[in-house]
Amino acid sequence: MSRSAFLSLAVACSSLACGVAAQTTQSAYSRLDFDNAYRRDDPVPFPGSQTTQGSGFDDFVYKAFPAEVGARNKTWRISGFRIGFRVDKSYQGSLPTFVALPDVTFYPLVPKLIDGKFYDVPDLTKPIPTIFQLGAVKVLTGGVQNLDVRLGPHQPDPRLRDPIDLPARDSTGNPQGWAMVVYAPFGQRLGDGQPNFLCVPSFGEIHRTGGRSSYSGLYDSKTRALVPFGTTNAPSNLGEFAIELYFDQPTLQVFSDGSGGVRNDPRNIETHKGPGAYDNGLATAISPGFFGLYVQHESTSGLCALPVVVSGTAMPTLRAVIGDAELLVDPSGMNLVTLFTGAGIFGMTGTYTKGGPAGHRTDQAGVWQSGRMTIQPSNALIGLSFWVQALLYDPAKLRVVDSTNAVRIAF
C-alpha cells in the first residue's frame, strides 16, 4: 500500500487557523463533529513510533464517518478537516516551533469482523486515493490544540481551491461512508527529543448496541492489521479520535446526552455529538434523557430548516426531488416523507445561541438547532429507529432550495 505524493497543502503558517470564516469565501464550512467537544490530553501513538525503527511508511490512524451520519445522494463535498493534536510531551525544546504534519487521505468504509464484532474500517482493497501532504505548521504553545485546514477559493494555490468530492454511494448504489486516514510521519520515534505530532481522542464517548463499538483505530504496516479502538492491542474506546470534517453542503447532526461527555458542562463547550447521539439508548435509560437536531450551512439568513422523516428502519436509498433539493427516501416506498414535528411545526428557524440547547462551543455560525426533546424511557421505544434529513426552505420564494445529509436515530 505504498503511497506517493499527489497534492501538497501549504499550511506552514504563523497560527493554526489555516483558513478564513465561511462568510468571506464562496465555500461553506459546515462541520461534522461526530465526537464530543472535550479533548483528552492523552495522545495516541502512531503504530511503530515507540520502536527503535520508528513508524513505517504506511502506518496510520483513522476516523470513520459512516453512512448513518452522512448519507447523501450524490457526493460528499469536503471543504476541509480539523484534527485535534498535541506535540509529543517528551519534547524539551522551546516554543514556538515548527512541527512536521502527517499526510492525510480518504478511504471508503467497509464492515470487518474483528474480535467477534463488526467495525467500520478503511477498505484497503480499493485503489490508492489522492494523498494530501500537509507540510508543517508553526505551533505557538503546548497542550491540546486543533489543526484547521480549509479548502476553497481563498487559497493562493489553485490546487486547493476546490472541495474534495467523494462518491456518496458504493458500487451497489447504497449510501457509503468514508474514513479519514492520517499517516504517521515516516520514521517518527517518540522520545527522540523532536516535536512529534500526535493525534488526541475526545472524552467520554458512549457506544451502544445498534452502533459500532468504535469508529477510530490504527493500521500497523508490520502486521498488516487494522486495529479498531477497544480491540486487542488497541486503545480503549472511551473516546474517538478528535477528527472532524467540513462540508461545502448543508449538514445535519444529532446531539444527545446519550453520547456521553460531560452532562453538566460548566464551560458550555460540550456538544453531545458523539456516536451515542445517533444510537442513544434512551428507550432503556434509567432516567429521562434528551436528543435534538443541529443543522449548519454558511448562512441561516432568510431560510428555515425543515427536518423530515425520510424512512423508518430501512436505509433510504431512493432519490426524490423537492424544489431544488434531493432527498433519500425509503426504498420500499412504505414510508412517506413526513415533517419531523418534534422540532416545531415551522421547523428550525435559526434561533441558535452560543452555549444553547446543544451546549456548543462558540466557533460556528450559520446554525439552526432544535430544542432538547426529552425522551421518557419506555419499552415501546425499544428497537425504534428512523432516518431524518433536513430541507432548507425559503419562505419568501415558497421554495425548497437545498437539503442536508440523512442520519439515522435509534432509541
C-alpha positions as CSV (number, residue, x, y, z in Angstrom):
1,M,0.0,0.0,0.0
2,S,2.9,2.4,-0.7
3,R,1.8,5.9,-1.3
4,S,3.0,8.8,-3.4
5,A,2.6,12.5,-3.1
6,F,-0.1,13.9,-5.3
7,L,-1.0,17.3,-3.8
8,S,0.7,19.4,-1.2
9,L,-1.2,21.7,1.1
10,A,0.8,24.8,2.1
11,V,-0.2,25.1,5.7
12,A,3.1,26.3,7.3
13,C,1.8,29.5,8.9
14,S,2.1,31.7,11.9
15,S,-1.1,30.3,13.6
16,L,-3.3,27.2,13.5
17,A,-6.2,29.0,11.8
18,C,-5.4,27.8,8.3
19,G,-8.4,29.3,6.6
20,V,-10.9,32.1,6.9
21,A,-14.5,32.3,8.0
22,A,-17.2,30.8,5.8
23,Q,-18.9,34.2,5.3
24,T,-15.9,35.6,3.5
25,T,-15.4,32.9,0.9
26,Q,-17.5,31.0,-1.7
27,S,-17.2,27.7,0.2
28,A,-19.3,26.6,3.2
29,Y,-17.6,25.1,6.2
30,S,-20.4,23.1,7.8
31,R,-18.6,20.9,10.4
32,L,-19.5,17.3,11.1
33,D,-18.2,16.8,14.6
34,F,-19.1,13.1,15.3
35,D,-17.4,13.4,18.7
36,N,-17.8,15.2,21.9
37,A,-16.2,18.6,22.4
38,Y,-13.9,17.7,25.3
39,R,-10.4,16.6,24.3
40,R,-8.2,14.2,26.3
41,D,-4.6,15.2,26.8
42,D,-3.7,11.6,26.3
43,P,-2.3,11.3,22.8
44,V,-2.4,8.0,20.8
45,P,0.9,7.0,19.4
46,F,1.2,6.1,15.7
47,P,2.0,2.4,15.1
48,G,5.7,1.8,15.2
49,S,6.5,5.2,16.8
50,Q,7.6,3.5,20.1
51,T,10.1,1.3,18.4
52,T,13.7,2.0,17.6
53,Q,13.0,1.9,13.8
54,G,10.1,4.4,14.1
55,S,6.9,4.5,12.2
56,G,6.7,2.8,8.8
57,F,5.8,4.4,5.5
58,D,2.2,3.1,5.6
59,D,1.4,3.2,9.4
60,F,-1.7,5.3,10.1
61,V,-4.6,6.1,12.4
62,Y,-8.1,6.7,11.1
63,K,-11.6,8.1,11.9
64,A,-14.7,6.5,10.4
65,F,-17.6,8.6,9.3
66,P,-20.3,6.0,8.5
67,A,-23.3,6.4,6.1
68,E,-25.5,6.5,9.2
69,V,-24.3,10.0,10.0
70,G,-23.6,11.3,6.4
71,A,-25.8,9.6,3.8
72,R,-26.2,11.7,0.7
73,N,-27.5,11.1,-2.8
74,K,-24.5,12.3,-4.9
75,T,-21.2,13.3,-3.3
76,W,-19.6,14.1,0.0
77,R,-18.2,17.5,-0.8
78,I,-15.5,18.0,1.8
79,S,-14.2,21.6,2.2
80,G,-11.7,20.9,4.9
81,F,-10.9,19.0,8.1
82,R,-9.9,19.6,11.7
83,I,-7.5,17.3,13.7
84,G,-7.1,17.5,17.5
85,F,-3.4,17.1,18.3
86,R,-0.6,17.9,20.7
87,V,3.2,17.9,20.4
88,D,4.9,14.9,22.0
89,K,5.2,15.5,25.7
90,S,8.8,14.4,25.7
91,Y,9.8,17.4,23.5
92,Q,12.2,19.5,25.5
93,G,12.8,22.3,23.0
94,S,11.4,25.8,23.0
95,L,8.1,27.1,21.7
96,P,7.1,28.4,19.2
97,T,8.4,25.7,16.9
98,F,7.6,24.1,13.5
99,V,6.0,20.7,13.6
100,A,6.0,18.2,10.7
101,L,2.4,17.3,9.9
102,P,1.0,14.0,8.7
103,D,-0.2,13.2,5.3
104,V,-3.9,12.5,5.0
105,T,-6.3,10.8,2.6
106,F,-9.8,9.2,2.5
107,Y,-10.9,5.6,2.0
108,P,-14.4,4.2,1.7
109,L,-15.6,2.2,4.7
110,V,-16.2,-1.5,4.8
111,P,-17.5,-3.6,7.7
112,K,-15.0,-6.1,9.0
113,L,-15.3,-8.7,11.7
114,I,-12.6,-8.2,14.4
115,D,-12.6,-9.8,17.8
116,G,-16.1,-11.1,17.2
117,K,-17.6,-7.7,16.4
118,F,-18.1,-5.8,13.2
119,Y,-16.3,-2.4,12.8
120,D,-16.4,0.2,10.0
121,V,-12.8,0.3,8.8
122,P,-11.0,1.7,5.7
123,D,-11.3,-0.5,2.7
124,L,-7.7,-1.0,1.8
125,T,-8.6,-3.2,-1.3
126,K,-9.5,0.0,-3.1
127,P,-7.0,1.9,-5.3
128,I,-4.7,4.3,-3.6
129,P,-6.6,7.6,-3.4
130,T,-5.3,11.1,-3.5
131,I,-2.7,11.8,-0.8
132,F,-2.6,15.3,0.8
133,Q,0.8,16.3,2.1
134,L,0.2,18.9,4.8
135,G,3.8,20.0,5.2
136,A,4.5,21.8,8.6
137,V,2.8,24.2,10.9
138,K,4.1,26.7,13.5
139,V,2.9,25.7,17.0
140,L,2.8,28.5,19.5
141,T,2.1,26.7,22.7
142,G,1.9,23.3,24.3
143,G,-1.1,21.2,25.1
144,V,-4.1,20.0,23.1
145,Q,-5.0,22.2,20.1
146,N,-6.5,21.9,16.6
147,L,-5.1,21.8,13.1
148,D,-7.7,23.5,10.9
149,V,-7.3,23.0,7.2
150,R,-9.8,24.6,4.8
151,L,-10.1,24.3,1.0
152,G,-11.7,27.0,-1.1
153,P,-11.3,29.9,-3.5
154,H,-9.4,32.0,-0.9
155,Q,-6.4,29.6,-1.2
156,P,-3.5,31.1,-3.3
157,D,-2.6,27.6,-4.6
158,P,-5.1,26.8,-7.4
159,R,-5.0,23.1,-6.5
160,L,-6.6,23.9,-3.1
161,R,-9.5,25.9,-4.4
162,D,-12.0,23.1,-4.8
163,P,-13.5,20.8,-2.2
164,I,-12.8,17.1,-2.3
165,D,-15.7,15.2,-4.0
166,L,-16.1,11.6,-2.7
167,P,-18.8,9.3,-4.1
168,A,-21.8,9.1,-1.7
169,R,-22.8,5.6,-3.0
170,D,-20.9,2.4,-3.3
171,S,-20.9,0.1,-6.4
172,T,-24.3,-1.4,-5.4
173,G,-26.0,2.1,-5.2
174,N,-26.2,2.1,-1.4
175,P,-25.0,5.1,0.7
176,Q,-21.4,4.8,1.5
177,G,-19.3,6.1,4.5
178,W,-15.8,7.3,4.4
179,A,-12.7,7.2,6.7
180,M,-10.2,9.9,7.1
181,V,-6.7,8.4,7.3
182,V,-3.9,10.2,9.0
183,Y,-0.5,8.7,8.1
184,A,2.4,8.6,10.6
185,P,5.3,10.9,9.7
186,F,7.8,8.4,8.3
187,G,10.4,7.3,11.0
188,Q,8.7,9.1,13.8
189,R,10.1,7.9,17.2
190,L,8.6,9.1,20.4
191,G,11.1,10.3,23.0
192,D,13.7,11.3,20.4
193,G,13.5,15.0,21.5
194,Q,11.7,16.1,18.4
195,P,8.4,18.0,18.4
196,N,6.4,15.0,17.1
197,F,2.8,15.4,16.0
198,L,0.3,13.1,17.9
199,C,-3.5,12.8,17.5
200,V,-5.6,13.0,20.6
201,P,-9.0,11.5,21.4
202,S,-12.2,13.0,22.7
203,F,-13.5,12.3,26.1
204,G,-16.3,10.0,27.4
205,E,-17.9,8.7,24.2
206,I,-20.6,6.1,24.7
207,H,-21.1,3.2,22.2
208,R,-24.4,1.3,22.4
209,T,-25.7,-1.8,20.7
210,G,-27.0,-0.9,17.3
211,G,-24.0,1.2,16.5
212,R,-20.4,0.1,16.1
213,S,-18.2,-0.4,19.2
214,S,-15.8,2.3,17.9
215,Y,-15.2,4.4,14.9
216,S,-11.4,5.0,15.3
217,G,-8.4,2.8,15.0
218,L,-4.9,2.1,13.8
219,Y,-3.2,0.3,10.9
220,D,0.1,-1.4,11.7
221,S,2.1,-1.9,8.5
222,K,4.3,-4.6,10.1
223,T,1.4,-6.9,10.9
224,R,-0.9,-5.5,8.1
225,A,-3.6,-5.4,10.7
226,L,-6.4,-2.9,11.1
227,V,-6.9,-2.4,14.9
228,P,-10.1,-0.5,15.9
229,F,-10.2,1.1,19.4
230,G,-11.3,-1.3,22.0
231,T,-9.9,-4.4,20.3
232,T,-6.8,-6.4,21.2
233,N,-3.6,-4.3,21.3
234,A,-5.6,-1.1,20.7
235,P,-6.5,1.9,22.9
236,S,-9.8,1.8,24.8
237,N,-13.0,3.1,23.1
238,L,-13.8,5.7,25.8
239,G,-13.1,8.3,23.1
240,E,-12.9,8.7,19.4
241,F,-10.1,10.4,17.5
242,A,-10.7,14.2,17.5
243,I,-11.0,14.4,13.8
244,E,-13.8,16.4,12.2
245,L,-14.8,17.2,8.6
246,Y,-16.0,20.4,7.0
247,F,-18.6,20.2,4.2
248,D,-19.4,22.6,1.4
249,Q,-23.0,21.4,1.9
250,P,-25.7,21.8,4.5
251,T,-25.0,19.3,7.2
252,L,-27.4,17.7,9.8
253,Q,-26.1,16.3,13.1
254,V,-27.8,14.8,16.1
255,F,-27.0,15.7,19.7
256,S,-28.0,13.8,22.8
257,D,-26.9,13.3,26.4
258,G,-26.8,9.6,25.3
259,S,-23.5,10.4,23.7
260,G,-21.6,10.7,27.0
261,G,-19.2,13.5,27.5
262,V,-19.8,16.0,30.4
263,R,-23.5,16.1,31.1
264,N,-23.5,19.4,33.1
265,D,-20.7,21.2,31.3
266,P,-19.6,24.4,33.3
267,R,-17.7,25.7,30.2
268,N,-20.6,25.3,27.7
269,I,-18.5,23.6,25.1
270,E,-19.8,20.1,25.3
271,T,-21.6,19.2,22.0
272,H,-23.1,15.8,23.0
273,K,-22.4,14.9,19.3
274,G,-20.6,11.6,19.8
275,P,-21.7,8.3,18.3
276,G,-24.1,7.7,21.1
277,A,-26.2,10.6,19.9
278,Y,-27.2,8.5,16.9
279,D,-27.7,5.3,18.8
280,N,-28.8,6.9,22.1
281,G,-30.2,4.1,24.2
282,L,-32.8,6.4,25.7
283,A,-35.5,3.8,25.5
284,T,-33.9,1.7,28.3
285,A,-32.2,4.6,30.2
286,I,-32.6,4.7,33.9
287,S,-33.9,8.3,33.8
288,P,-35.2,10.6,31.1
289,G,-32.7,11.9,28.5
290,F,-32.8,14.2,25.6
291,F,-31.8,14.4,21.9
292,G,-32.0,17.2,19.3
293,L,-31.2,18.2,15.7
294,Y,-28.5,20.6,14.6
295,V,-28.1,21.9,11.0
296,Q,-25.4,24.1,9.7
297,H,-24.7,26.0,6.4
298,E,-22.8,29.2,5.6
299,S,-25.8,31.3,6.5
300,T,-29.3,31.0,8.0
301,S,-30.4,34.3,6.7
302,G,-34.0,34.2,5.3
303,L,-34.2,30.4,5.5
304,C,-35.8,27.7,7.7
305,A,-34.5,24.2,8.2
306,L,-37.3,21.7,7.9
307,P,-36.4,18.3,9.3
308,V,-38.3,15.4,7.6
309,V,-38.5,11.7,8.3
310,V,-37.4,10.0,5.1
311,S,-37.5,6.4,6.2
312,G,-38.1,4.0,9.1
313,T,-35.6,1.3,9.9
314,A,-34.5,0.8,6.3
315,M,-31.6,2.9,5.0
316,P,-33.1,5.3,2.5
317,T,-31.6,4.7,-1.0
318,L,-34.2,6.1,-3.5
319,R,-33.9,9.6,-4.9
320,A,-36.7,12.1,-4.6
321,V,-36.6,15.7,-5.8
322,I,-38.3,18.5,-4.0
323,G,-37.8,22.0,-5.4
324,D,-34.0,22.5,-5.8
325,A,-33.2,19.7,-3.3
326,E,-32.8,16.0,-3.3
327,L,-33.9,13.6,-0.6
328,L,-33.0,10.0,0.1
329,V,-36.2,8.0,0.7
330,D,-37.4,4.6,1.8
331,P,-36.6,2.0,-0.9
332,S,-39.7,0.1,-0.1
333,G,-42.0,3.1,-0.7
334,M,-43.8,2.2,2.5
335,N,-42.8,5.2,4.5
336,L,-43.8,8.6,3.0
337,V,-41.7,11.7,3.8
338,T,-43.3,13.5,6.8
339,L,-42.3,16.6,8.8
340,F,-40.4,15.9,11.9
341,T,-42.8,17.7,14.2
342,G,-40.7,17.4,17.3
343,A,-38.6,20.2,16.0
344,G,-41.6,22.5,15.7
345,I,-44.3,22.9,13.1
346,F,-42.3,25.6,11.3
347,G,-39.0,23.7,11.6
348,M,-35.9,25.2,12.9
349,T,-35.7,28.9,12.2
350,G,-32.1,29.8,13.0
351,T,-32.6,30.9,16.7
352,Y,-29.2,29.4,17.6
353,T,-27.5,31.0,20.6
354,K,-23.9,30.1,21.6
355,G,-24.0,27.7,24.6
356,G,-27.6,27.0,23.9
357,P,-29.5,23.6,23.8
358,A,-26.7,21.8,22.1
359,G,-24.2,23.3,24.5
360,H,-22.0,24.1,21.5
361,R,-18.6,25.7,21.6
362,T,-18.6,29.2,20.2
363,D,-16.7,28.8,16.9
364,Q,-19.5,28.2,14.3
365,A,-22.1,30.3,12.6
366,G,-25.0,29.6,10.2
367,V,-26.7,27.2,12.6
368,W,-30.2,26.1,13.2
369,Q,-30.9,23.9,16.2
370,S,-34.0,22.3,17.7
371,G,-34.6,22.4,21.4
372,R,-33.8,19.4,23.6
373,M,-36.5,16.8,23.1
374,T,-37.0,14.9,26.3
375,I,-37.4,11.1,26.0
376,Q,-39.0,9.1,28.8
377,P,-37.6,5.5,29.0
378,S,-40.2,3.2,27.5
379,N,-40.3,-0.4,26.3
380,A,-42.4,0.8,23.4
381,L,-39.4,2.6,22.1
382,I,-37.0,-0.3,22.2
383,G,-35.8,-1.1,18.7
384,L,-37.3,2.1,17.2
385,S,-35.2,3.9,14.7
386,F,-35.8,6.3,11.8
387,W,-33.9,8.4,9.3
388,V,-34.1,12.2,9.2
389,Q,-33.0,14.7,6.6
390,A,-33.5,18.5,6.6
391,L,-34.7,20.7,3.8
392,L,-33.7,24.4,3.6
393,Y,-36.8,26.4,2.8
394,D,-37.0,29.9,1.6
395,P,-40.4,31.3,2.7
396,A,-40.1,34.4,0.6
397,K,-39.8,32.3,-2.6
398,L,-42.0,29.5,-1.2
399,R,-39.4,27.1,-2.4
400,V,-37.0,24.4,-1.1
401,V,-33.5,25.5,-2.0
402,D,-31.2,22.7,-0.6
403,S,-31.0,19.7,1.6
404,T,-28.7,18.1,4.2
405,N,-27.4,14.6,4.6
406,A,-29.6,12.0,6.1
407,V,-28.9,10.5,9.6
408,R,-30.2,7.5,11.5
409,I,-31.5,8.0,15.0
410,A,-32.0,4.8,17.1
411,F,-33.6,4.5,20.6
